[in-house]
Amino acid sequence: MINKSKVAAAGAVLAVTFAAGFATQQLAVAEEPPVSVVTLSQGVTSAPFKIKANGDRKVLYRKAVVQPGASTGWHYHLGEEIAVINSGTFTRIDGSDCSVKEYGPGQSLVEPVGPDTVHMGINNGTEPVELYVVDIIPKDATAPVVAAPDPGCDTAQYKSEDGER
């Protein structure tokens, strides 16, 4: 039979010895700064832009990933959007004139607002495209974009079934 008082006494001695060993050591504990900031991504744009807000707006900060061979589909924005390409190459097709522009890591794009600014993004590369996006949209909007019909651009030259050109 185990004597509970002897086990308790041994435990107490062990605890005091254990605690005493730490009491003589200086432990290096990193203190959290009162404010910390981490840049997740950054990019440069030469596009001129203004942000106009009539009434209350909702601000969304999102990370978007476009897999190789995938596209965003034709759409337009309900509010201002600024995106930074963190990795991969993003091909943007403007529905108004079917012009194409590619964006790579460290570049930013500013999307225009409204149904007359239909566009689509495609990942023609072999790695995912990762974008960090800020949308400033009407407070009652349920999404930052609206799907739009194909404006008639020949996207086959930019994307095939397997995502290759």
C-alpha positions as CSV (number, residue, x, y, z in Angstrom):
1,M,0.0,0.0,0.0
2,I,1.3,3.5,-0.9
3,N,1.6,6.0,1.9
4,K,-0.2,9.1,0.5
5,S,1.5,11.5,2.9
6,K,5.0,10.3,1.8
7,V,4.1,10.7,-1.8
8,A,2.7,14.2,-1.1
9,A,5.9,15.2,0.8
10,A,8.1,13.9,-2.0
11,G,6.1,15.8,-4.5
12,A,6.4,19.0,-2.5
13,V,10.2,18.6,-2.2
14,L,10.4,18.0,-6.0
15,A,8.3,21.0,-6.7
16,V,10.4,23.3,-4.4
17,T,13.6,22.0,-5.9
18,F,12.2,22.4,-9.5
19,A,11.0,25.9,-8.7
20,A,14.3,26.9,-7.0
21,G,16.3,25.9,-10.1
22,F,14.3,28.3,-12.2
23,A,14.4,31.0,-9.6
24,T,18.1,31.4,-10.1
25,Q,18.0,31.6,-13.9
26,Q,17.1,34.7,-15.9
27,L,14.7,33.7,-18.6
28,A,14.7,35.8,-21.7
29,V,11.0,36.7,-22.4
30,A,10.3,38.7,-25.5
31,E,7.8,41.5,-24.8
32,E,5.2,42.2,-27.4
33,P,5.5,45.7,-28.7
34,P,2.4,47.9,-28.0
35,V,1.8,48.2,-31.8
36,S,3.2,45.9,-34.5
37,V,2.7,46.1,-38.3
38,V,3.5,43.5,-40.9
39,T,3.6,44.3,-44.6
40,L,2.0,41.3,-46.4
41,S,2.7,42.6,-49.9
42,Q,3.5,45.8,-51.7
43,G,3.3,46.9,-55.3
44,V,3.8,49.9,-57.6
45,T,1.2,51.4,-60.0
46,S,1.4,54.3,-62.3
47,A,-2.4,54.4,-62.8
48,P,-3.9,57.7,-61.6
49,F,-6.9,57.2,-59.3
50,K,-9.2,59.0,-56.9
51,I,-11.4,57.4,-54.3
52,K,-14.8,59.0,-54.1
53,A,-17.3,58.1,-51.4
54,N,-20.9,59.2,-51.4
55,G,-22.3,57.9,-48.2
56,D,-21.1,55.1,-46.0
57,R,-18.8,52.5,-47.5
58,K,-17.6,49.1,-46.6
59,V,-13.9,48.3,-46.8
60,L,-12.9,44.8,-47.7
61,Y,-9.3,43.5,-47.4
62,R,-9.0,40.2,-49.3
63,K,-6.4,37.6,-50.4
64,A,-7.3,36.2,-53.8
65,V,-5.7,33.1,-55.4
66,V,-6.2,32.3,-59.1
67,Q,-5.0,28.8,-60.0
68,P,-3.1,28.1,-63.2
69,G,-5.5,28.1,-66.2
70,A,-8.3,29.7,-64.2
71,S,-10.0,33.1,-64.8
72,T,-12.1,35.5,-62.8
73,G,-14.8,35.5,-65.5
74,W,-16.1,38.8,-67.0
75,H,-17.2,41.2,-64.3
76,Y,-17.2,44.8,-63.2
77,H,-16.6,46.5,-59.8
78,L,-19.2,48.2,-57.6
79,G,-16.6,50.3,-55.9
80,E,-12.9,51.2,-56.0
81,E,-10.4,48.3,-56.0
82,I,-6.6,48.3,-55.6
83,A,-4.8,45.0,-56.0
84,V,-1.2,44.0,-55.4
85,I,0.2,41.0,-57.2
86,N,2.2,39.1,-54.6
87,S,3.2,36.1,-56.8
88,G,2.5,34.7,-60.3
89,T,1.6,36.5,-63.5
90,F,-1.9,37.9,-63.9
91,T,-3.2,38.7,-67.4
92,R,-6.0,41.3,-67.5
93,I,-8.3,41.7,-70.5
94,D,-10.2,45.0,-70.8
95,G,-13.7,44.3,-72.3
96,S,-14.0,47.8,-73.9
97,D,-11.2,47.3,-76.4
98,C,-10.0,43.7,-75.7
99,S,-6.6,45.1,-74.8
100,V,-4.3,42.9,-72.6
101,K,-1.9,43.8,-69.9
102,E,0.2,41.4,-67.7
103,Y,1.0,42.1,-64.1
104,G,3.7,40.4,-62.1
105,P,5.0,40.3,-58.5
106,G,5.4,43.8,-57.1
107,Q,3.0,45.4,-59.5
108,S,-0.4,46.9,-58.6
109,L,-3.5,47.5,-60.5
110,V,-6.4,49.9,-59.9
111,E,-9.8,48.7,-61.2
112,P,-12.3,51.1,-62.6
113,V,-15.9,51.2,-61.3
114,G,-19.1,50.5,-63.1
115,P,-20.9,48.4,-65.7
116,D,-19.1,50.1,-68.6
117,T,-15.7,48.8,-67.3
118,V,-16.1,45.0,-67.8
119,H,-12.9,43.0,-67.7
120,M,-11.5,39.6,-66.8
121,G,-8.3,38.3,-65.3
122,I,-6.6,35.0,-66.3
123,N,-3.7,33.0,-64.9
124,N,-1.8,31.6,-67.9
125,G,1.1,30.6,-65.7
126,T,2.1,27.4,-64.0
127,E,1.9,28.7,-60.5
128,P,-1.0,30.3,-58.6
129,V,-1.5,34.0,-58.8
130,E,-1.8,35.5,-55.3
131,L,-3.2,39.0,-55.0
132,Y,-3.9,41.2,-52.0
133,V,-7.0,43.3,-52.7
134,V,-8.7,46.3,-51.0
135,D,-12.2,47.1,-52.1
136,I,-14.2,50.2,-51.1
137,I,-17.8,49.4,-51.9
138,P,-21.3,50.7,-51.0
139,K,-22.2,49.5,-47.5
140,D,-25.3,47.6,-48.7
141,A,-23.4,45.7,-51.5
142,T,-23.3,42.0,-50.9
143,A,-20.1,41.5,-53.1
144,P,-17.5,43.8,-54.6
145,V,-18.1,42.6,-58.2
146,V,-21.0,41.8,-60.5
147,A,-20.7,39.1,-63.2
148,A,-21.0,40.5,-66.7
149,P,-21.7,39.0,-70.2
150,D,-18.8,38.3,-72.5
151,P,-18.1,41.6,-74.4
152,G,-16.9,39.6,-77.4
153,C,-13.1,39.5,-76.9
154,D,-11.3,36.5,-78.3
155,T,-9.9,35.1,-75.1
156,A,-8.8,31.8,-76.8
157,Q,-5.5,33.5,-77.8
158,Y,-4.8,34.0,-74.1
159,K,-6.1,30.8,-72.6
160,S,-6.6,27.3,-73.8
161,E,-8.4,24.4,-72.0
162,D,-5.2,23.5,-70.1
163,G,-4.3,27.1,-69.3
164,E,-1.4,27.3,-71.8
165,R,-1.1,29.8,-74.6
